[in-house]
Amino acid sequence: MTPKIHPSADVQSSAIGGGTRVWQYVVILPGAVVGHDCNICAHCLIENDVIVGNRVTVKSGVQLWDGLRIGDDVFIGPNVTFTNDKFPRSKQHQEVLELTEIDNHASIGANATILPGIKIGRRAMVGAGSVVTRSVPPNAIVTGNPARIVGYVDAKSNAPAGAKGESSASSDADPRLHQLPRVVDMRGSLTVGEFERSIPFPVKRYFVVFDVPSIETRGEHAHRECHQFLVCVSGQVSVVADDGKSRREFLLNRPDIGLHLPPLTWGIQYKYSKDAVLLVFASHYYDSEDYIRDYQEFCEIVGALA
């Protein structure tokens, strides 16, 4: 199958995949590589040092500048602006451009601006008009200027009210909310957790997370063997738990609710309130080798164990 190129397009590259459609007044320079079954809409420009994957949609009015790498099944909305020089000057060109990467299945909404040298992760979504100044994790939804994480793709919400009774389909390997004892009288309130009872494993260390700016996201990793138990003792924080097949979002906003994150759970904490204090109990001493920090590696590990 050959590409379909409109007569008004100026396509100088011979590396255009079969089934790709190139519409009116598109310019593609000689060094560009475009995969198969793509749709390059009218009035787009693709420079030389650009690689576009398969089944990519590039809507009208988009310029793909040198240093851009686009994966498969990516959607780029109309008038998205990519950049490749943080400090541009007329007639002054960088010898080495910063690479910008758009991973597979990511989507970028209309009129978004993407700064150079960042990566937009697999299946991430960038809202229309956003200004992306930092790399976007896999599955994250970002909006605003500067763009910040406001959610995660396909994350099902689990409010604290569900802590008293999890689904009977849940197993010990699933993330689970736990209702901790709460004692209230005229002197105030008290909540307590007992190790290996309400906290379902022996504890070897704890750490406390606080003073987190609300735009920041923490976690973004999994453990090979370590269990964690999270309690937000002040304020609130949202936690996304991902088993490699689906993800669930839990709101921790009471000190008598704890969340158990078993090993091989990709954990993310975000939406910290200004007064949030997150207490985390861990089953193991700190060991850098226990961490899985690359989401693709995590998915491969849990897939191999399935």
ChimeraX attribute file (.defattr): number of C-alpha atoms within 10 A of each C-alpha:
attribute: neighborCount
match mode: 1-to-1
recipient: residues
	/A:1	9
	/A:2	12
	/A:3	17
	/A:4	16
	/A:5	18
	/A:6	15
	/A:7	12
	/A:8	13
	/A:9	17
	/A:10	17
	/A:11	21
	/A:12	14
	/A:13	17
	/A:14	13
	/A:15	16
	/A:16	24
	/A:17	21
	/A:18	16
	/A:19	18
	/A:20	23
	/A:21	19
	/A:22	27
	/A:23	21
	/A:24	17
	/A:25	17
	/A:26	24
	/A:27	21
	/A:28	24
	/A:29	17
	/A:30	15
	/A:31	17
	/A:32	22
	/A:33	21
	/A:34	26
	/A:35	22
	/A:36	21
	/A:37	22
	/A:38	25
	/A:39	21
	/A:40	24
	/A:41	20
	/A:42	20
	/A:43	18
	/A:44	23
	/A:45	20
	/A:46	26
	/A:47	20
	/A:48	18
	/A:49	18
	/A:50	21
	/A:51	21
	/A:52	26
	/A:53	22
	/A:54	21
	/A:55	21
	/A:56	26
	/A:57	22
	/A:58	25
	/A:59	19
	/A:60	21
	/A:61	18
	/A:62	24
	/A:63	19
	/A:64	25
	/A:65	19
	/A:66	21
	/A:67	22
	/A:68	24
	/A:69	19
	/A:70	26
	/A:71	20
	/A:72	20
	/A:73	20
	/A:74	25
	/A:75	22
	/A:76	25
	/A:77	22
	/A:78	19
	/A:79	20
	/A:80	23
	/A:81	20
	/A:82	20
	/A:83	20
	/A:84	21
	/A:85	16
	/A:86	11
	/A:87	7
	/A:88	11
	/A:89	9
	/A:90	5
	/A:91	5
	/A:92	8
	/A:93	10
	/A:94	11
	/A:95	6
	/A:96	9
	/A:97	16
	/A:98	18
	/A:99	17
	/A:100	24
	/A:101	19
	/A:102	27
	/A:103	21
	/A:104	21
	/A:105	20
	/A:106	24
	/A:107	24
	/A:108	25
	/A:109	19
	/A:110	21
	/A:111	19
	/A:112	25
	/A:113	23
	/A:114	24
	/A:115	20
	/A:116	22
	/A:117	19
	/A:118	17
	/A:119	21
	/A:120	26
	/A:121	22
	/A:122	22
	/A:123	21
	/A:124	24
	/A:125	26
	/A:126	29
	/A:127	20
	/A:128	18
	/A:129	19
	/A:130	22
	/A:131	21
	/A:132	25
	/A:133	16
	/A:134	16
	/A:135	18
	/A:136	22
	/A:137	20
	/A:138	23
	/A:139	21
	/A:140	22
	/A:141	20
	/A:142	24
	/A:143	20
	/A:144	16
	/A:145	13
	/A:146	13
	/A:147	23
	/A:148	23
	/A:149	20
	/A:150	13
	/A:151	18
	/A:152	21
	/A:153	15
	/A:154	12
	/A:155	17
	/A:156	14
	/A:157	14
	/A:158	19
	/A:159	14
	/A:160	19
	/A:161	11
	/A:162	15
	/A:163	17
	/A:164	11
	/A:165	11
	/A:166	13
	/A:167	8
	/A:168	6
	/A:169	6
	/A:170	10
	/A:171	10
	/A:172	10
	/A:173	14
	/A:174	17
	/A:175	24
	/A:176	23
	/A:177	26
	/A:178	24
	/A:179	21
	/A:180	20
	/A:181	14
	/A:182	13
	/A:183	11
	/A:184	9
	/A:185	7
	/A:186	5
	/A:187	6
	/A:188	7
	/A:189	9
	/A:190	12
	/A:191	14
	/A:192	13
	/A:193	17
	/A:194	12
	/A:195	12
	/A:196	10
	/A:197	9
	/A:198	14
	/A:199	20
	/A:200	18
	/A:201	19
	/A:202	15
	/A:203	17
	/A:204	11
	/A:205	13
	/A:206	16
	/A:207	10
	/A:208	13
	/A:209	12
	/A:210	15
	/A:211	12
	/A:212	18
	/A:213	14
	/A:214	16
	/A:215	14
	/A:216	12
	/A:217	18
	/A:218	14
	/A:219	13
	/A:220	18
	/A:221	17
	/A:222	26
	/A:223	22
	/A:224	15
	/A:225	13
	/A:226	20
	/A:227	22
	/A:228	26
	/A:229	23
	/A:230	24
	/A:231	25
	/A:232	26
	/A:233	20
	/A:234	18
	/A:235	16
	/A:236	22
	/A:237	23
	/A:238	22
	/A:239	25
	/A:240	24
	/A:241	28
	/A:242	22
	/A:243	21
	/A:244	17
	/A:245	8
	/A:246	11
	/A:247	20
	/A:248	18
	/A:249	21
	/A:250	22
	/A:251	22
	/A:252	27
	/A:253	21
	/A:254	17
	/A:255	23
	/A:256	21
	/A:257	25
	/A:258	27
	/A:259	24
	/A:260	24
	/A:261	26
	/A:262	26
	/A:263	20
	/A:264	25
	/A:265	26
	/A:266	24
	/A:267	24
	/A:268	18
	/A:269	19
	/A:270	23
	/A:271	22
	/A:272	25
	/A:273	19
	/A:274	15
	/A:275	16
	/A:276	22
	/A:277	21
	/A:278	24
	/A:279	18
	/A:280	18
	/A:281	21
	/A:282	20
	/A:283	18
	/A:284	16
	/A:285	12
	/A:286	13
	/A:287	9
	/A:288	8
	/A:289	8
	/A:290	15
	/A:291	17
	/A:292	19
	/A:293	14
	/A:294	13
	/A:295	19
	/A:296	13
	/A:297	11
	/A:298	22
	/A:299	17
	/A:300	12
	/A:301	15
	/A:302	14
	/A:303	12
	/A:304	8
	/A:305	7
	/A:306	6
